[in-house]
Amino acid sequence: MARPFKLAVPDMISNSYFPAEAAVELGFFEAEGLDVALELIFPVDRAYAALRDGAVDFVGGSAHSALAAFPQFRGVKLICAQAQGMYWFLVMHADLQARRGDIAAVKGRSIGAAPWVDKGLRGLLGEAGIDLVRDGVTIAPVPGTAGAGINFGVTAARALEERKIDGFWANGMGAEVALRRGIGTIVLDVRRGDGPKVCFNYTAATIAATDALLARSPDQAAAAVRAIVKTQAALKIDVTRAGEVGKKLFPPSEAELITDLIRRDLPYYDATLSPTFVAGMSDFARAQGIADGELRYQEVVATQFSALWHS
């Protein structure tokens, strides 16, 4: 009996990779003839290393982070987007009374961010004129997030509450937990217009597979794309189905929040991987020193699936 396809996500108690999780839990992969099992592998560079080494078949993570295991995207392709735009939030401790859009609030502060996720914040701050050394900004992993099985956003919110950090750069679930507990305020939400506009296309939540899998199992890869697209459509039709997934995967407190978070994300549910997105990610990757040259669209994206993104 063939083993199930393994789909790794770097954060499970989160809205960031929810289309991938929902495609498993709501049966959309199964409906496409795929047996897919979810696996939490944190941080995201370890998830892509597992993809490179053949331990998993797909990664549902941040697109730019594929470069951690596949220099210049050699040997890997993005097959579809889970949603559009860079999807992390900058949250500062409520006691600091930072205002929405006030990027200068990071000066002299310690900000928690996961490996490779932090590059999005570094790029954003640089684009906004913040010099980390000159302005005394520390960006580092959140205390307590070493090791496997970590759900970063909720752990970051806990660290903020304990004043181990002044702020964090993490997913919408972590931001919402901090906000509702009264311990944090949202300073930046790039997807919804905060910060330099160029940052929107720094990265996106995508599904990635190796060139080897695409050559060996093109029909199964196409089925995976169809499953994600159908999941996005189903949640747009009835967002309350997100609650079904939350009850299966999340602790009760976070399960109560997920439907509202997905409702906010629905406008960004589009599986398209556009040349504009890849160009933005390419500029960002070069500026961060994680790409040696331009990332060309045909080398990054499995364009053979483009007709399925809108099916």
Phi and psi in degrees as GROMACS dihedral restraints (atoms count N, CA, C in turn):
[ dihedral_restraints ]
;  ai    aj    ak    al  type     phi  dphi    fc
    3     4     5     6     1   -69.6    20    10
    4     5     6     7     1   142.3    20    10
    6     7     8     9     1   -71.5    20    10
    7     8     9    10     1   154.7    20    10
    9    10    11    12     1   -66.7    20    10
   10    11    12    13     1   154.3    20    10
   12    13    14    15     1   -65.8    20    10
   13    14    15    16     1   138.4    20    10
   15    16    17    18     1  -104.0    20    10
   16    17    18    19     1   129.3    20    10
   18    19    20    21     1  -115.9    20    10
   19    20    21    22     1   113.3    20    10
   21    22    23    24     1   -92.6    20    10
   22    23    24    25     1   136.3    20    10
   24    25    26    27     1  -125.7    20    10
   25    26    27    28     1   145.1    20    10
   27    28    29    30     1   -86.7    20    10
   28    29    30    31     1    -6.6    20    10
   30    31    32    33     1  -154.6    20    10
   31    32    33    34     1   120.0    20    10
   33    34    35    36     1   -98.5    20    10
   34    35    36    37     1   -37.8    20    10
   36    37    38    39     1   -84.6    20    10
   37    38    39    40     1    75.6    20    10
   39    40    41    42     1  -163.5    20    10
   40    41    42    43     1   155.8    20    10
   42    43    44    45     1   -89.3    20    10
   43    44    45    46     1   -10.2    20    10
   45    46    47    48     1   -60.5    20    10
   46    47    48    49     1   -43.6    20    10
   48    49    50    51     1  -116.6    20    10
   49    50    51    52     1    29.3    20    10
   51    52    53    54     1   -64.4    20    10
   52    53    54    55     1   -37.7    20    10
   54    55    56    57     1   -58.0    20    10
   55    56    57    58     1   -37.5    20    10
   57    58    59    60     1   -66.8    20    10
   58    59    60    61     1   -44.2    20    10
   60    61    62    63     1   -64.9    20    10
   61    62    63    64     1   -42.8    20    10
   63    64    65    66     1   -68.3    20    10
   64    65    66    67     1   -32.4    20    10
   66    67    68    69     1   -61.8    20    10
   67    68    69    70     1   -32.6    20    10
   69    70    71    72     1   -75.9    20    10
   70    71    72    73     1   -55.1    20    10
   72    73    74    75     1   -73.5    20    10
   73    74    75    76     1   -25.6    20    10
   75    76    77    78     1   -95.3    20    10
   76    77    78    79     1     0.8    20    10
   78    79    80    81     1    86.4    20    10
   79    80    81    82     1    15.3    20    10
   81    82    83    84     1   -75.3    20    10
   82    83    84    85     1   -33.7    20    10
   84    85    86    87     1   -64.3    20    10
   85    86    87    88     1   -45.5    20    10
   87    88    89    90     1   -59.6    20    10
   88    89    90    91     1   -39.7    20    10
   90    91    92    93     1   -64.6    20    10
   91    92    93    94     1   -23.4    20    10
   93    94    95    96     1   -92.4    20    10
   94    95    96    97     1     7.2    20    10
   96    97    98    99     1    85.2    20    10
   97    98    99   100     1    16.5    20    10
   99   100   101   102     1  -111.2    20    10
  100   101   102   103     1   132.7    20    10
  102   103   104   105     1   -95.7    20    10
  103   104   105   106     1   107.6    20    10
  105   106   107   108     1  -123.3    20    10
  106   107   108   109     1   131.9    20    10
  108   109   110   111     1  -113.7    20    10
  109   110   111   112     1   134.8    20    10
  111   112   113   114     1   -79.9    20    10
  112   113   114   115     1   144.4    20    10
  114   115   116   117     1  -141.5    20    10
  115   116   117   118     1   127.1    20    10
  117   118   119   120     1   -85.2    20    10
  118   119   120   121     1   118.2    20    10
  120   121   122   123     1  -131.3    20    10
  121   122   123   124     1   106.9    20    10
  123   124   125   126     1  -113.8    20    10
  124   125   126   127     1   142.7    20    10
  126   127   128   129     1   -80.3    20    10
  127   128   129   130     1  -177.6    20    10
  129   130   131   132     1   -64.4    20    10
  130   131   132   133     1   -30.4    20    10
  132   133   134   135     1   -65.7    20    10
  133   134   135   136     1   -30.8    20    10
  135   136   137   138     1   -70.2    20    10
  136   137   138   139     1   -34.5    20    10
  138   139   140   141     1   -63.5    20    10
  139   140   141   142     1   -43.5    20    10
  141   142   143   144     1   -71.0    20    10
  142   143   144   145     1   -31.8    20    10
  144   145   146   147     1   -63.6    20    10
  145   146   147   148     1   -39.0    20    10
  147   148   149   150     1   -64.4    20    10
  148   149   150   151     1   -36.6    20    10
  150   151   152   153     1   -64.4    20    10
  151   152   153   154     1   -46.6    20    10
  153   154   155   156     1   -59.3    20    10
  154   155   156   157     1   -39.3    20    10
  156   157   158   159     1   -86.2    20    10
  157   158   159   160     1    -0.1    20    10
  159   160   161   162     1    83.6    20    10
  160   161   162   163     1     9.7    20    10
  162   163   164   165     1   -78.3    20    10
  163   164   165   166     1   -24.6    20    10
  165   166   167   168     1  -133.2    20    10
  166   167   168   169     1   165.8    20    10
  168   169   170   171     1  -104.6    20    10
  169   170   171   172     1   -29.1    20    10
  171   172   173   174     1  -138.5    20    10
  172   173   174   175     1   152.2    20    10
  174   175   176   177     1  -123.1    20    10
  175   176   177   178     1   128.3    20    10
  177   178   179   180     1  -104.6    20    10
  178   179   180   181     1    88.1    20    10
  180   181   182   183     1  -146.2    20    10
  181   182   183   184     1  -165.5    20    10
  183   184   185   186     1   -73.3    20    10
  184   185   186   187     1   132.2    20    10
  186   187   188   189     1   -60.0    20    10
  187   188   189   190     1   -46.4    20    10
  189   190   191   192     1   -63.6    20    10
  190   191   192   193     1   -24.3    20    10
  192   193   194   195     1   -71.5    20    10
  193   194   195   196     1   -12.0    20    10
  195   196   197   198     1   -58.0    20    10
  196   197   198   199     1   -26.6    20    10
  198   199   200   201     1   -65.5    20    10
  199   200   201   202     1   -16.9    20    10
  201   202   203   204     1   -64.4    20    10
  202   203   204   205     1   -31.7    20    10
  204   205   206   207     1  -117.6    20    10
  205   206   207   208     1   -16.1    20    10
  207   208   209   210     1  -130.7    20    10
  208   209   210   211     1    84.3    20    10
  210   211   212   213     1   -53.4    20    10
  211   212   213   214     1   133.4    20    10
  213   214   215   216     1    56.6    20    10
  214   215   216   217     1    21.2    20    10
  216   217   218   219     1    65.3    20    10
  217   218   219   220     1    22.9    20    10
  219   220   221   222     1   -72.6    20    10
  220   221   222   223     1   119.8    20    10
  222   223   224   225     1    95.6    20    10
  223   224   225   226     1     1.1    20    10
  225   226   227   228     1  -141.5    20    10
  226   227   228   229     1   154.3    20    10
  228   229   230   231     1  -139.7    20    10
  229   230   231   232     1   148.7    20    10
  231   232   233   234     1   -85.4    20    10
  232   233   234   235     1   130.1    20    10
  234   235   236   237     1  -102.8    20    10
  235   236   237   238     1   -22.2    20    10
  237   238   239   240     1  -171.2    20    10
  238   239   240   241     1   164.6    20    10
  240   241   242   243     1   -95.7    20    10
  241   242   243   244     1   144.6    20    10
  243   244   245   246     1   -82.0    20    10
  244   245   246   247     1   -32.0    20    10
  246   247   248   249     1  -166.1    20    10
  247   248   249   250     1   165.7    20    10
  249   250   251   252     1   -93.7    20    10
  250   251   252   253     1   145.4    20    10
  252   253   254   255     1    90.9    20    10
  253   254   255   256     1   154.2    20    10
  255   256   257   258     1   -69.4    20    10
  256   257   258   259     1   129.6    20    10
  258   259   260   261     1  -116.3    20    10
  259   260   261   262     1    14.0    20    10
  261   262   263   264     1   -95.6    20    10
  262   263   264   265     1   157.4    20    10
  264   265   266   267     1  -116.1    20    10
  265   266   267   268     1   144.8    20    10
  267   268   269   270     1   -97.2    20    10
  268   269   270   271     1   119.8    20    10
  270   271   272   273     1  -120.2    20    10
  271   272   273   274     1   130.5    20    10
  273   274   275   276     1  -113.6    20    10
  274   275   276   277     1   154.4    20    10
  276   277   278   279     1   -59.3    20    10
  277   278   279   280     1   139.1    20    10
  279   280   281   282     1   -58.0    20    10
  280   281   282   283     1   -32.8    20    10
  282   283   284   285     1   -62.9    20    10
  283   284   285   286     1   -21.5    20    10
  285   286   287   288     1   -79.6    20    10
  286   287   288   289     1   -13.2    20    10
  288   289   290   291     1    53.9    20    10
  289   290   291   292     1    40.0    20    10
  291   292   293   294     1   -71.8    20    10
  292   293   294   295     1   143.3    20    10
  294   295   296   297     1   -98.8    20    10
  295   296   297   298     1   155.6    20    10
  297   298   299   300     1   -58.1    20    10
  298   299   300   301     1   128.0    20    10
  300   301   302   303     1    87.4    20    10
  301   302   303   304     1    -5.4    20    10
  303   304   305   306     1   -84.3    20    10
  304   305   306   307     1    83.1    20    10
  306   307   308   309     1   -62.9    20    10
  307   308   309   310     1   -29.6    20    10
  309   310   311   312     1   -63.1    20    10
  310   311   312   313     1   -11.0    20    10
  312   313   314   315     1   -63.0    20    10
  313   314   315   316     1   -16.9    20    10
  315   316   317   318     1   -78.9    20    10
  316   317   318   319     1   -14.1    20    10
  318   319   320   321     1   -61.6    20    10
  319   320   321   322     1   128.1    20    10
  321   322   323   324     1    75.3    20    10
  322   323   324   325     1    12.3    20    10
  324   325   326   327     1  -115.9    20    10
  325   326   327   328     1   160.5    20    10
  327   328   329   330     1  -102.4    20    10
  328   329   330   331     1   125.2    20    10
  330   331   332   333     1  -117.0    20    10
  331   332   333   334     1   126.3    20    10
  333   334   335   336     1   -86.1    20    10
  334   335   336   337     1   134.2    20    10
  336   337   338   339     1  -153.8    20    10
  337   338   339   340     1   146.4    20    10
  339   340   341   342     1   -75.8    20    10
  340   341   342   343     1   155.1    20    10
  342   343   344   345     1   -54.8    20    10
  343   344   345   346     1   137.8    20    10
  345   346   347   348     1    73.1    20    10
  346   347   348   349     1   -34.5    20    10
  348   349   350   351     1   -65.4    20    10
  349   350   351   352     1   -36.2    20    10
  351   352   353   354     1   -59.6    20    10
  352   353   354   355     1   -25.6    20    10
  354   355   356   357     1   -64.6    20    10
  355   356   357   358     1   -31.9    20    10
  357   358   359   360     1   -62.2    20    10
  358   359   360   361     1   -42.6    20    10
  360   361   362   363     1   -69.1    20    10
  361   362   363   364     1   -42.1    20    10
  363   364   365   366     1   -59.4    20    10
  364   365   366   367     1   -43.8    20    10
  366   367   368   369     1   -65.1    20    10
  367   368   369   370     1   -42.2    20    10
  369   370   371   372     1   -62.1    20    10
  370   371   372   373     1   -48.1    20    10
  372   373   374   375     1   -64.0    20    10
  373   374   375   376     1   -39.7    20    10
  375   376   377   378     1   -62.8    20    10
  376   377   378   379     1   -42.1    20    10
  378   379   380   381     1   -63.3    20    10
  379   380   381   382     1   -30.7    20    10
  381   382   383   384     1   -87.9    20    10
  382   383   384   385     1     1.9    20    10
  384   385   386   387     1    90.1    20    10
  385   386   387   388     1    11.2    20    10
  387   388   389   390     1   -87.8    20    10
  388   389   390   391     1   125.1    20    10
  390   391   392   393     1  -101.5    20    10
  391   392   393   394     1   117.8    20    10
  393   394   395   396     1   -59.5    20    10
  394   395   396   397     1   -40.6    20    10
  396   397   398   399     1   -73.0    20    10
  397   398   399   400     1   -53.5    20    10
  399   400   401   402     1   -58.4    20    10
  400   401   402   403     1   -39.9    20    10
  402   403   404   405     1   -95.8    20    10
  403   404   405   406     1     6.2    20    10
  405   406   407   408     1    65.1    20    10
  406   407   408   409     1    38.2    20    10
  408   409   410   411     1   -98.5    20    10
  409   410   411   412     1   127.1    20    10
  411   412   413   414     1  -107.5    20    10
  412   413   414   415     1   122.9    20    10
  414   415   416   417     1  -116.5    20    10
  415   416   417   418     1   120.0    20    10
  417   418   419   420     1  -152.6    20    10
  418   419   420   421     1   163.6    20    10
  420   421   422   423     1   -57.2    20    10
  421   422   423   424     1   149.3    20    10
  423   424   425   426     1   -74.0    20    10
  424   425   426   427     1   132.0    20    10
  426   427   428   429     1   -54.6    20    10
  427   428   429   430     1   133.6    20    10
  429   430   431   432     1    93.4    20    10
  430   431   432   433     1     5.9    20    10
  432   433   434   435     1  -107.7    20    10
  433   434   435   436     1    13.2    20    10
  435   436   437   438     1   -77.8    20    10
  436   437   438   439     1   142.4    20    10
  438   439   440   441     1    99.6    20    10
  439   440   441   442     1   172.3    20    10
  441   442   443   444     1   -79.8    20    10
  442   443   444   445     1   164.4    20    10
  444   445   446   447     1    75.5    20    10
  445   446   447   448     1    19.8    20    10
  447   448   449   450     1   -90.1    20    10
  448   449   450   451     1   135.5    20    10
  450   451   452   453     1  -103.0    20    10
  451   452   453   454     1   106.0    20    10
  453   454   455   456     1   -66.8    20    10
  454   455   456   457     1   -46.6    20    10
  456   457   458   459     1   -58.9    20    10
  457   458   459   460     1   -48.7    20    10
  459   460   461   462     1   -69.3    20    10
  460   461   462   463     1   -31.6    20    10
  462   463   464   465     1   -68.7    20    10
  463   464   465   466     1   -38.2    20    10
  465   466   467   468     1   -64.2    20    10
  466   467   468   469     1   -40.5    20    10
  468   469   470   471     1   -62.6    20    10
  469   470   471   472     1   -37.9    20    10
  471   472   473   474     1   -66.3    20    10
  472   473   474   475     1   -41.6    20    10
  474   475   476   477     1   -65.1    20    10
  475   476   477   478     1   -35.7    20    10
  477   478   479   480     1   -65.0    20    10
  478   479   480   481     1   -43.0    20    10
  480   481   482   483     1   -61.5    20    10
  481   482   483   484     1   -35.3    20    10
  483   484   485   486     1   -86.1    20    10
  484   485   486   487     1     3.9    20    10
  486   487   488   489     1    59.4    20    10
  487   488   489   490     1    31.1    20    10
  489   490   491   492     1   -77.6    20    10
  490   491   492   493     1   -19.7    20    10
  492   493   494   495     1  -139.9    20    10
  493   494   495   496     1   161.0    20    10
  495   496   497   498     1   -90.7    20    10
  496   497   498   499     1   -21.2    20    10
  498   499   500   501     1  -166.3    20    10
  499   500   501   502     1   173.7    20    10
  501   502   503   504     1  -146.0    20    10
  502   503   504   505     1   159.3    20    10
  504   505   506   507     1  -120.5    20    10
  505   506   507   508     1   104.6    20    10
  507   508   509   510     1  -157.7    20    10
  508   509   510   511     1  -171.5    20    10
  510   511   512   513     1   -75.6    20    10
  511   512   513   514     1   172.2    20    10
  513   514   515   516     1   -64.0    20    10
  514   515   516   517     1   -29.3    20    10
  516   517   518   519     1   -67.7    20    10
  517   518   519   520     1   -45.9    20    10
  519   520   521   522     1   -60.3    20    10
  520   521   522   523     1   -41.5    20    10
  522   523   524   525     1   -63.3    20    10
  523   524   525   526     1   -43.7    20    10
  525   526   527   528     1   -67.7    20    10
  526   527   528   529     1   -39.3    20    10
  528   529   530   531     1   -61.0    20    10
  529   530   531   532     1   -46.0    20    10
  531   532   533   534     1   -63.7    20    10
  532   533   534   535     1   -40.3    20    10
  534   535   536   537     1   -65.8    20    10
  535   536   537   538     1   -46.6    20    10
  537   538   539   540     1   -71.0    20    10
  538   539   540   541     1   -26.3    20    10
  540   541   542   543     1   -82.7    20    10
  541   542   543   544     1    -6.0    20    10
  543   544   545   546     1    75.7    20    10
  544   545   546   547     1    17.8    20    10
  546   547   548   549     1  -102.6    20    10
  547   548   549   550     1   -10.9    20    10
  549   550   551   552     1  -143.2    20    10
  550   551   552   553     1   157.9    20    10
  552   553   554   555     1  -125.4    20    10
  553   554   555   556     1   140.9    20    10
  555   556   557   558     1   -79.7    20    10
  556   557   558   559     1   123.3    20    10
  558   559   560   561     1  -100.5    20    10
  559   560   561   562     1   -40.9    20    10
  561   562   563   564     1  -135.0    20    10
  562   563   564   565     1   132.5    20    10
  564   565   566   567     1  -132.6    20    10
  565   566   567   568     1    92.8    20    10
  567   568   569   570     1   -60.9    20    10
  568   569   570   571     1   -40.2    20    10
  570   571   572   573     1   -55.7    20    10
  571   572   573   574     1   -35.7    20    10
  573   574   575   576     1  -104.5    20    10
  574   575   576   577     1    25.2    20    10
  576   577   578   579     1   104.9    20    10
  577   578   579   580     1    -2.3    20    10
  579   580   581   582     1   -80.5    20    10
  580   581   582   583     1   145.7    20    10
  582   583   584   585     1    80.5    20    10
  583   584   585   586     1   179.4    20    10
  585   586   587   588     1   -58.3    20    10
  586   587   588   589     1   134.4    20    10
  588   589   590   591     1   -62.3    20    10
  589   590   591   592     1   -30.1    20    10
  591   592   593   594     1   -61.4    20    10
  592   593   594   595     1   -22.4    20    10
  594   595   596   597     1   -71.6    20    10
  595   596   597   598     1   -17.8    20    10
  597   598   599   600     1   -55.0    20    10
  598   599   600   601     1   -40.1    20    10
  600   601   602   603     1   -98.1    20    10
  601   602   603   604     1    19.0    20    10
  603   604   605   606     1   -60.2    20    10
  604   605   606   607     1   -40.1    20    10
  606   607   608   609     1  -161.0    20    10
  607   608   609   610     1   178.9    20    10
  609   610   611   612     1  -160.7    20    10
  610   611   612   613     1   161.2    20    10
  612   613   614   615     1   -78.2    20    10
  613   614   615   616     1   122.3    20    10
  615   616   617   618     1  -133.1    20    10
  616   617   618   619     1   177.0    20    10
  618   619   620   621     1  -115.5    20    10
  619   620   621   622     1   130.1    20    10
  621   622   623   624     1  -122.4    20    10
  622   623   624   625     1   148.9    20    10
  624   625   626   627     1  -143.6    20    10
  625   626   627   628     1   157.0    20    10
  627   628   629   630     1   -75.6    20    10
  628   629   630   631     1   156.2    20    10
  630   631   632   633     1   -58.8    20    10
  631   632   633   634     1   -34.5    20    10
  633   634   635   636     1   -63.6    20    10
  634   635   636   637     1   -43.2    20    10
  636   637   638   639     1   -66.5    20    10
  637   638   639   640     1   -39.9    20    10
  639   640   641   642     1   -64.2    20    10
  640   641   642   643     1   -34.1    20    10
  642   643   644   645     1   -75.6    20    10
  643   644   645   646     1   -37.1    20    10
  645   646   647   648     1   -80.3    20    10
  646   647   648   649     1   -37.5    20    10
  648   649   650   651     1  -136.3    20    10
  649   650   651   652     1    60.7    20    10
  651   652   653   654     1   -62.6    20    10
  652   653   654   655     1   -34.0    20    10
  654   655   656   657     1   -68.2    20    10
  655   656   657   658     1   -38.1    20    10
  657   658   659   660     1   -69.4    20    10
  658   659   660   661     1   -37.7    20    10
  660   661   662   663     1   -64.3    20    10
  661   662   663   664     1   -41.7    20    10
  663   664   665   666     1   -62.7    20    10
  664   665   666   667     1   -38.6    20    10
  666   667   668   669     1   -63.2    20    10
  667   668   669   670     1   -36.9    20    10
  669   670   671   672     1   -64.5    20    10
  670   671   672   673     1   -41.2    20    10
  672   673   674   675     1   -62.3    20    10
  673   674   675   676     1   -46.9    20    10
  675   676   677   678     1   -59.3    20    10
  676   677   678   679     1   -39.2    20    10
  678   679   680   681     1   -63.3    20    10
  679   680   681   682     1   -41.9    20    10
  681   682   683   684     1   -65.6    20    10
  682   683   684   685     1   -44.7    20    10
  684   685   686   687     1   -61.7    20    10
  685   686   687   688     1   -41.9    20    10
  687   688   689   690     1   -69.6    20    10
  688   689   690   691     1   -32.2    20    10
  690   691   692   693     1   -66.4    20    10
  691   692   693   694     1   -45.7    20    10
  693   694   695   696     1   -57.1    20    10
  694   695   696   697     1   -45.2    20    10
  696   697   698   699     1   -64.5    20    10
  697   698   699   700     1   -41.8    20    10
  699   700   701   702     1   -64.0    20    10
  700   701   702   703     1   -39.5    20    10
  702   703   704   705     1   -70.3    20    10
  703   704   705   706     1   -32.1    20    10
  705   706   707   708     1   -66.7    20    10
  706   707   708   709     1   -35.1    20    10
  708   709   710   711     1   -73.1    20    10
  709   710   711   712     1   -40.9    20    10
  711   712   713   714     1  -146.1    20    10
  712   713   714   715     1    90.2    20    10
  714   715   716   717     1   -68.1    20    10
  715   716   717   718     1   -17.6    20    10
  717   718   719   720     1   -65.4    20    10
  718   719   720   721     1   -16.4    20    10
  720   721   722   723     1   -64.8    20    10
  721   722   723   724     1   -20.5    20    10
  723   724   725   726     1   -60.1    20    10
  724   725   726   727     1   -32.5    20    10
  726   727   728   729     1   -64.5    20    10
  727   728   729   730     1   -33.3    20    10
  729   730   731   732     1   -60.8    20    10
  730   731   732   733     1   -42.4    20    10
  732   733   734   735     1   -68.5    20    10
  733   734   735   736     1   -43.1    20    10
  735   736   737   738     1   -58.4    20    10
  736   737   738   739     1   -40.3    20    10
  738   739   740   741     1   -64.9    20    10
  739   740   741   742     1   -29.7    20    10
  741   742   743   744     1   -80.3    20    10
  742   743   744   745     1   -34.3    20    10
  744   745   746   747     1  -111.1    20    10
  745   746   747   748     1   -25.1    20    10
  747   748   749   750     1  -108.3    20    10
  748   749   750   751     1   156.3    20    10
  750   751   752   753     1   -61.7    20    10
  751   752   753   754     1   157.4    20    10
  753   754   755   756     1   -54.4    20    10
  754   755   756   757     1   -41.4    20    10
  756   757   758   759     1   -64.4    20    10
  757   758   759   760     1   -41.1    20    10
  759   760   761   762     1   -76.9    20    10
  760   761   762   763     1   -31.3    20    10
  762   763   764   765     1   -61.2    20    10
  763   764   765   766     1   -33.3    20    10
  765   766   767   768     1   -67.9    20    10
  766   767   768   769     1   -23.5    20    10
  768   769   770   771     1   -91.4    20    10
  769   770   771   772     1   -21.8    20    10
  771   772   773   774     1   -66.0    20    10
  772   773   774   775     1   -35.4    20    10
  774   775   776   777     1   -62.6    20    10
  775   776   777   778     1   -43.4    20    10
  777   778   779   780     1   -63.8    20    10
  778   779   780   781     1   -39.3    20    10
  780   781   782   783     1   -66.0    20    10
  781   782   783   784     1   -41.6    20    10
  783   784   785   786     1   -69.7    20    10
  784   785   786   787     1   -36.5    20    10
  786   787   788   789     1   -56.7    20    10
  787   788   789   790     1   -40.6    20    10
  789   790   791   792     1   -68.5    20    10
  790   791   792   793     1   -31.0    20    10
  792   793   794   795     1   -83.3    20    10
  793   794   795   796     1   -15.9    20    10
  795   796   797   798     1   -53.8    20    10
  796   797   798   799     1   -37.1    20    10
  798   799   800   801     1   -60.5    20    10
  799   800   801   802     1   -18.0    20    10
  801   802   803   804     1  -101.2    20    10
  802   803   804   805     1     1.7    20    10
  804   805   806   807     1   -77.8    20    10
  805   806   807   808     1    95.5    20    10
  807   808   809   810     1  -150.8    20    10
  808   809   810   811     1   124.8    20    10
  810   811   812   813     1   -80.5    20    10
  811   812   813   814     1    -2.5    20    10
  813   814   815   816     1   -63.8    20    10
  814   815   816   817     1   139.7    20    10
  816   817   818   819     1  -116.2    20    10
  817   818   819   820     1    98.9    20    10
  819   820   821   822     1   -91.9    20    10
  820   821   822   823     1   156.4    20    10
  822   823   824   825     1   -58.1    20    10
  823   824   825   826     1   -34.2    20    10
  825   826   827   828     1   -62.4    20    10
  826   827   828   829     1   -43.1    20    10
  828   829   830   831     1   -61.7    20    10
  829   830   831   832     1   -49.1    20    10
  831   832   833   834     1   -63.2    20    10
  832   833   834   835     1   -38.3    20    10
  834   835   836   837     1   -62.7    20    10
  835   836   837   838     1   -42.2    20    10
  837   838   839   840     1   -65.0    20    10
  838   839   840   841     1   -43.1    20    10
  840   841   842   843     1   -64.7    20    10
  841   842   843   844     1   -37.8    20    10
  843   844   845   846     1   -62.6    20    10
  844   845   846   847     1   -46.9    20    10
  846   847   848   849     1   -60.6    20    10
  847   848   849   850     1   -43.6    20    10
  849   850   851   852     1   -62.3    20    10
  850   851   852   853     1   -46.3    20    10
  852   853   854   855     1   -63.2    20    10
  853   854   855   856     1   -39.3    20    10
  855   856   857   858     1   -67.1    20    10
  856   857   858   859     1   -41.1    20    10
  858   859   860   861     1   -64.6    20    10
  859   860   861   862     1   -31.8    20    10
  861   862   863   864     1   -87.7    20    10
  862   863   864   865     1    -1.8    20    10
  864   865   866   867     1    74.4    20    10
  865   866   867   868     1    22.5    20    10
  867   868   869   870     1  -106.2    20    10
  868   869   870   871     1    -0.3    20    10
  870   871   872   873     1  -136.0    20    10
  871   872   873   874     1   139.0    20    10
  873   874   875   876     1   -81.4    20    10
  874   875   876   877     1   -23.0    20    10
  876   877   878   879     1  -158.7    20    10
  877   878   879   880     1  -168.1    20    10
  879   880   881   882     1   -60.5    20    10
  880   881   882   883     1   136.9    20    10
  882   883   884   885     1   -91.1    20    10
  883   884   885   886     1   111.2    20    10
  885   886   887   888     1   -83.6    20    10
  886   887   888   889     1   140.4    20    10
  888   889   890   891     1   -52.1    20    10
  889   890   891   892     1   -48.9    20    10
  891   892   893   894     1   -66.4    20    10
  892   893   894   895     1   -21.3    20    10
  894   895   896   897     1   -89.1    20    10
  895   896   897   898     1   -15.0    20    10
  897   898   899   900     1  -101.3    20    10
  898   899   900   901     1   -37.0    20    10
  900   901   902   903     1  -112.1    20    10
  901   902   903   904     1   137.3    20    10
  903   904   905   906     1   -80.8    20    10
  904   905   906   907     1    83.8    20    10
  906   907   908   909     1   -66.5    20    10
  907   908   909   910     1   -15.8    20    10
  909   910   911   912     1   -64.0    20    10
  910   911   912   913     1   -15.4    20    10
  912   913   914   915     1   -99.5    20    10
  913   914   915   916     1     5.0    20    10
  915   916   917   918     1   -60.6    20    10
  916   917   918   919     1   -34.1    20    10
  918   919   920   921     1   -65.9    20    10
  919   920   921   922     1   -21.1    20    10
  921   922   923   924     1   -83.5    20    10
  922   923   924   925     1   -17.8    20    10
  924   925   926   927     1   -64.3    20    10
  925   926   927   928     1   -22.5    20    10
  927   928   929   930     1  -118.6    20    10
  928   929   930   931     1    12.0    20    10
